[in-house]
């Protein structure tokens, strides 16, 4: 049995919205720069990608996340070009340095660029290096194993009618030498991969994939745990998703990118981002074995105005429903009338 997080975590963002997405969490063997846990994420207020600038938060228990005074916030400032935005950060700790990978999207050229930087003190950062360029390549996930760097990402092809996504992998002796691109085989049934995080667990590759059903990635995304012996061929650990949107909670529209840590007992700690029908983005926390994923009482939790949330959800459902069934010009007129009536 699975339970969604009852409330999202209260994680401060540089824009003050407390809305955020795409967590990547690591646990350090000993505190790094004063904290046992580090999270990379991006603010995402009401789905505004202009704020998706990679940011870091520190914690000593995985629940209470802080902004250290010495930390630049965001770590990667907003691009000067308004047609570009950052997103999808990933971090790992190696040889006393925190390595940060992140994505730059150029909306005019329909291209994505994966950059890599690193720091020993989180104050001074190396000049970012371009390690991969492609079409719409989403959610880079990087590990270092046996003197080889591996990076997985989701390659995306979109048109007006459908979205086709493929999980891919590259590797190299350094991130600058990423090569040997291969398409992975991943069995998700009727679902298709959207974002991924991969880690090495007990000698095997394991990944959390949030995936969408059918041809639309905007509704009903769910979370799957997949496993692989070679990094190319992936299988679900269970016949069903381990997490799907709730009915009435803060995460009732879609489950988005998630991060995880495995324990010696074989259970999982999972931080996941999600969106409500009202278009609000937060991060929740669950833990447990796969057959007993559960919510736990967390502090500090983010208290949401329930009445306002219901209004926002109904507004979101109304807009999406009309957009699907009405011609564009009729939808635009209806939206203007609706906004006038509720303002």
N, C-alpha and C positions, 0 to 999 in steps of 0.2 A: 504494500500500500504506500502511496506517495502523498505527501502534503506540501503544498506551496508555502512559502514564507508568509506568515500572517501580515507582517508589516515590513516595509523596506528598511534598510539600514540608513542611519542618519550620517551621511558622508558629505562634508562641506565641499563646495565647488567654488572656483575662483570668481564665477559670475554671481554667486549667491543664490542660485536657484535650487540647489540640492538635487537637481535632475542630472543623471549621468548614465553612462552606458559603457559596454565593452571592458569589463574588468579583467585584469590578468594579475593573479596573486601568486607570490612566491613566499616560501618559508625559509629563513636563513638558519644554518646550524648554530650560529652565534649572532647576536645583534649586529646589524650592519647600519652604520650611521645612526645608532641609537634605537633601532627597532628590529623586532624579530620577523615581522611580516611587512611586505611592501606590496602595494597595489598600483598598477597603472590603469588609467581610465581616461575618459574624456567627458566633460560636461555635454549635455544634449538637451537644453531647455526647449520643451515643446517641439522637439525634432529639428532644431535649428543647427545645421551642420557648421555654421560659421564659428560656433563655440567649441567644436570638436578638436581642441588642441591638447595633445597628450600631457597628462598631469600625473603626479605621484602622491600617494598618501601612505603614511606609516602607521603601524599598529603593533601592539604587543600581545593581543589576544585574538585578532581577526574580526572583532566586532566594532571596537572603538577606533576609528580612523582619524588621524590628525594631519595637519599641515605643519611640518617643522618650520621654524622661523628662518632657517638658513636656505630653504628650498626655493628655487625659482618656480613661480606658479602663474601660468603653466610652464612646464619645462620647455616645450616647443611653442613659441608664440605664433599667433595667427599669420598666415601668408599675406604678403602685400597685395597679391592678385586676388580680386574678389571672385574670380571664376575658379579658384582653387580652394580646397579645404583639406585639413588633416583628419585622421581618424585611426582606429584599429591599432592601438599600442600593444606591444608585447615586451615583457622583460624577463631577463634571467641573470643570475649572479654567477660569475666565473672569475677566478683568480683575483678576488678582491675588487672587481669592477662590476657595476650594474650596467648591463647591456640593454639598450632600448631600441626596438624596431617599431616603425610606424609607417603609415600609408599617407601619401599625398595624392589627391584626386584632382585631375584637370577636367572640368565639365565640358569645356569647349572642344578639347582634343579627344575626349572619351578615353583617357589614359590614366593609369595608376602607376605610382612610383613608390617602391619600398626603400626607406632610408634606415640607416643604422648609426647610432652614436653610443657613447659609453662614458662612464664617470666613476672615479674612485671616491669622491666626496659628495656627489650630487649637487655640487655648486659649479664646478668647472666641467664642462662637457666637451668631448672631442667634436671636431667639425663633422657634421653628418655626411655619410657616404652613401651614395646610391648603390643598392645591391641587387635590385630587380626592377624591370620596367615591363609593363604589359598592358592589356586592355583593362577590364574591370577585375583586378585581382584583389580579393578581399581577405581580411583577417590573417595576416602572416603569423605563423606559430613556429618558433625556433627552439631547437635543443642542440646541445653539444654532447656527442657520445663517441667515445673511442677515437678521439682526434678528428672527428668529422662534424661539420655543421650541417644540420638538416633544417629545411624550412618547408612547411606545408602552407597552402593558401587555397582559396576557392576562386576559380576562374569563372567569370560570368559573361554570358551572352544574352542581351535583352533586345526585344523588339516591342511593337505595340500590343502584341497578343500574348506573349509568353516570356518566361525566364528560364534559361538553361544554365545549370551550374555544374562544374566538374571540380572535384578535389584533385589538386596537383602537388607534386613535391619536387624540390631541387636540393642539391647538396654540394658541399665543397670543403676544401681544407681551411678556408676562411669565408666569411660572408661575402666578401668581394669576389670570390671565385665560384659563387653559386652557378651550377650548370647541371647537365644531365636531367632536364625536365621530363617528368613522367606523369601520366594521368593515372590516378589511383582508382581502384575498384572498391566501392563502398556500398554495402547493402542496407538501404534504409526503407525498403518497401516502396510505398507510394510517395515518400518524402524525398526532398532534394536538399543537398548541403548548402548552408548559407555562411556560417562562421564556425571556426574550429579552434580548439586548443589541444595540443598534443604534449604528453609527457611520457617518460620511460618509467614503468612500474613493474617491479619484479622481473626484469629482463625483457619485457614486452612493451610495445608501444600502445598507449591508451589515449583516447581522445574524446572530448565532449564536443558534439556537433549540434548546433541548433539548425533545424531543417524545416522547410516549408512544404505543404501539401499541394499537389496539382501544379498549376502554372503561375500562381500569384504568391509572392513572398511577403505580402503585407498583412496577412491574417493567418492565425492558427499555427504559427511556428511552435515546434515542440523540441525537447532536448533528448538526445540519444547518447549513450556511452558506447563507443566502438573500440575494438581491439585489433591489433595486427602483430604478426611475427616479423614482418620484413619492412613495414612502413608503406607498402603499396596496396596490399590486399587487406581490406577492413571488413569486419563483421560486427553486427550488433551483439552486445552482451546479453540482450533480452529481446523478446519478440515485440515488446511495446516500448514506447518512449518512457524515460524515467521522470519526465516532468512535462506537463502541458498547461496551457492557459487555465487559470481559475475561472469560476463562473461570475463571481461578484467582487473579487479582490483587486488589489492595485495592479495585478499582472494578468488581467482578463482578456487582453487582445492577442498578445504573442509573447513567447519566451525568446529572448535574444541571446547574445553571446555569453558564455559562462566560463568560469575558471574553477579549477579543482586541485585539491591535495588529497593524496591517499594516506591512510594510516596503517600502522603495523598490523592492526586487527582486521584489515581488509575492507574497512568502511571508507567513506568519502566525505570531505568537507567541500561544499559547493557554494560559490558566489555566482549569482546569475543576474543578468540585466533583463528587464522586461518592460512592456508598454501596456498601458490601459487603453480602453476605448476612447478615453478623453485625451489621449496623446501625451500622457505624462510618463517619463522614463526614470526608473529607479533600479537599485540593486538590492536583491534579497539574499538570504542565507539559509541553507538547509544542510543536513548532515545525516549519515547513517549508512547501513549496508544497502545494496541496490534493491532488495526486496522489502526494505523498511526505511526508505528515505523519510525524514520527519522534519517538521519545523521545531525550533526550540525558542525559548524566551531569550530575546536579545536586547541588550541595552548598549548604547542608546538606539531606540527605534524612532523612525520618522513618523510623527503623528500627522495623519492626513484628515482634512475636513471632510467627513463622510457625505454631508449634504452637497457640498460643492463637487465632490468626486462623482456623485450620481448625475448631477447636472452635466458635468463634463463628458461622462460616458454616453449619456443620451444624445448629447450634441454630436459626439463623434460617430455614433451609430447612425444617426440621422443623415449626416453628411455623406458617409461612405455608402449607405443604402441608396440615396438619391443619385450619387455619382455613377453607380453601377447601372441604374435603370432608366435614367433620363438623358436625353440629348444634352450636349455640353451647354448650349445657349440657354436651355430651360433650367438646367442645374444652376448655372451662374445667377440667373434671375431669382430663382427660389432661394439660393444662399443669401443674396442681398436682402430679400424680404425677411428671411428668418433672422438674420443679424439685426435688422432694424427692430423687429418685434421683441427680441430678447435683450436689446441694449438698454 
